Amino acid sequence: MGMDPARSRAVFARGRGPLTRASPVTTASTPCVKTCIIDPVSRLCVGCWRTLDEIGGWSRMSEPERLAVMAVLPARAGRPHTGGAPGIRR
């Protein structure tokens, strides 16, 4: 007899094998404010203050990794803006 489709999705979610259950889907923390402009000097997004590597890897980070990045963002936001993004003032 075949596996119930709903159970199959839960068991095989996120590439896990059939012997482990997937974690429940949750809303991931994100600092994104949909102002995606990268400052050419600091190489930080002027909306969320993340690096390009952090933005690119965000979907692969665990929630604790995301929270660790988010913890350092207020200090980055306090740094002077170089003016690389016209019309954005912090």
N, C-alpha and C positions, 0 to 999 in steps of 0.2 A: 504494500500500500504506500502511496506517495505522501510526502510531507505537506502539511498545511502551508499554503503560500505565505501567510502572515508569519508563521513560525520560521519558515525558510529565510525570509528577509531578516528577521531578528538574529538568527543563528549565523548567517553568512555576512552580515553587515560589516563594512569596513575591512574586508579581506580576512576576517578571522575564520578559522576552520570550524567544522561542524561540532566540535566538542566544547566550545566556549560561547557564551551569550554576549552579544554586543551591549555596550553601555546605552542607557536611554538617551535619546536625542535631547540636547539642551541648547539653549541660546548661548552662544559663546560671547564672552566679554570682548568689546572692541572700543578703541578710542576714536574710531573714524567719525568725522563730522561731515564727510562728503565734500571737503575742500581739498582736493588732491592736486596740490601744486608743490613741486619739489624745488626747494631753494638751491640755486646752482653752487653756492659756496659751501653751505653747511651740509648739503645733500640730505636734508630732512624735509619731510612733508610739513608745510606751514599750517596745515589743518590739524594734524594729529601728533606731529613731532616725531614720528617713527622714521627709521632709515628705510631705504629701498629694500634691503635684505629682510628687515622685520616685516614690512608690508608683504613682500613676496612669499615669505614663509609662514605668514599668520595662520593660514588654514591648516597647516601641518603641525602647529604648536599645540601642546596640551594646555588646558586651562591654567595650571600653575605657571607655565612658561609665559603665557599671555599676561597674567597678573604681574609677573616679575618685570616684564617690559613696561607695563602700564605704571608701575611704581616709580620708574625713573623719568617718565615723561614730564612731570611738573618741573623738574630741574632743567630739562631741555627747553621748555617753554620760557623759562626765565632768561635764557641767553639772548643776546641782541640779534634781531632779525637783519639780514644783509640787504633786504630790499629787492631780492630776486623775483618776487611775485608782485607785480603791480596791483594796487587796489586792496591788498591784504595788509591789514595793520594789526599788530598784537600789542 
